[in-house]
Every structure is written in structure tokens, then in C-alpha cells.
């Protein structure tokens, strides 16, 4: 492995130093997010900044006896995002999502919700929030999420929703992530309307959110040369300490 590769790996590790994954820890919701993905009873929509984004329609009769899955992928190197929802779910050895049949069409991600934004290229996010929104319409729906994984690491098995405006969980809070792969399982079941006044939404009252994924703390990622300089500085400091220790021994 080249010295440059070592520098880049070391610098990348430094970016994530101090990062934390929350195990289903509710937080106070903050509506100010840099990017928002919203899954509703009939659509999947993704918006960035001042509303720019994309939307896909879903023609689904949600079955309370079935387990569904979702997957969200973001790449800072290209500024692209992908979101898909699956039925006929297959689980991996760890009990998390492995594969499924896309509800947006086909067995893969070819018809998934995709969005590219030049402004997101080279930009990472330091926080990921999940809001589960239950009991928003009459008859009400309950949505429970579980088996969530972030970048290959399981981060929780219980993300129940609540009365409007739902419960927000902090999934990640740390160094800026250049790549995000977030997946999870969920069930949609009938609930009992509790009389909570419904907010006024434009369009059909059926088009209300199941859950939102919010990305916050947008920031430019360091250039590879900057990461290399960090690595050089760390290696230099380590070498200096080693030299001093050697002199003391002599």
C-alpha cells in the first residue's frame, strides 16, 4: 500500500473521530434540515435546500401482515442520492434488510427515486435524523421501524412512532459522512384515531408522511491533499516522540 493511501486512510479516520451512533434515542425535532426525504402513503419525495428535489409515486395497498424495507444511499463524490422501498423482503444473517422487490418497479434500483445536485458534490452531513409519524389520519396508521443499519453497522431495532408530529430519533451525530447507506425495515398497521387535530396539508388527506429522514450539518469535506497533510503531521509527531524516547534510552 502506498504512503499516499496510508495518509488518506488516516485522514479519513480522523474525520470520524468522536462520531456517535444513537440507539433509538429521541431528540427534539428541528424543522431546519439541509436535506429531507419523506415517505408517505402514496409518494416518496426528496428535497434539498429550498425545495429542489424529485418525487416518485407509490401505488401500494399496504398490508399489515407484511414487512417492508427502505434504503437510502448518498455519495458526496457525485452529489447523488437514491431511495427505494421494497416488499417481499429477504433478511440477512444479522436480521437486517438484504434484498427485496422494489415498490417503484422491478427487482433492483433502476426505477428508484434518484436525485443529483451539483451543490451537494464534495459535501458531507454530520447528523441524520429519523422522524416516525403515526396516527395522522382517520382511520389512523401506525408505522414502526426496526432493524436499521448505517454504513453496514446495526444501529437499532426499535423506532416506534407516536401521535403527530411523531417522534424524532438521532441516528448519527459526528464527523461529516461522505457516503451514507441507511437501510431499515418497517410495518404499516391500522391504529386508532385519538382525536388529535390534523394539520392542513395541500392535496389529498391521504398523502401524509410515514417517516422522514433529515440530513443536517452540511459541510464541505476536506480535499485529499488536506487529509494527506493531516497524516503527515501525525506521522511527524509520532516520529518525533519516537526519536526523543530513543535518545532517552541511550
VENGIDA-V808032 format. One record per run of one state. SS is the DSSP state (alpha for helix, beta for strand, coil for the rest). FROM is the first residue (numbers start at 1). TO is the last residue. If there is no record, write none. Layout:
BEGIN
<<SS & FROM & TO> <SS & FROM & TO>>
END
This chain:
BEGIN
<<coil & 1 & 2> <alpha & 3 & 15> <coil & 16 & 19> <beta & 20 & 21> <coil & 22 & 25> <beta & 26 & 27> <coil & 28 & 34> <beta & 35 & 40> <coil & 41 & 42> <beta & 43 & 48> <coil & 49 & 51> <beta & 52 & 57> <coil & 58 & 67> <beta & 68 & 75> <coil & 76 & 79> <beta & 80 & 91> <coil & 92 & 96> <beta & 97 & 102> <coil & 103 & 112> <beta & 113 & 116> <coil & 117 & 117> <alpha & 118 & 120> <coil & 121 & 122> <beta & 123 & 133> <coil & 134 & 140> <beta & 141 & 150> <coil & 151 & 152> <beta & 153 & 156> <coil & 157 & 158> <beta & 159 & 160> <coil & 161 & 161> <beta & 162 & 162> <coil & 163 & 166> <beta & 167 & 177> <coil & 178 & 178> <beta & 179 & 190> <coil & 191 & 208> <beta & 209 & 216> <coil & 217 & 218> <beta & 219 & 220> <coil & 221 & 223> <alpha & 224 & 249> <coil & 250 & 250>>
END
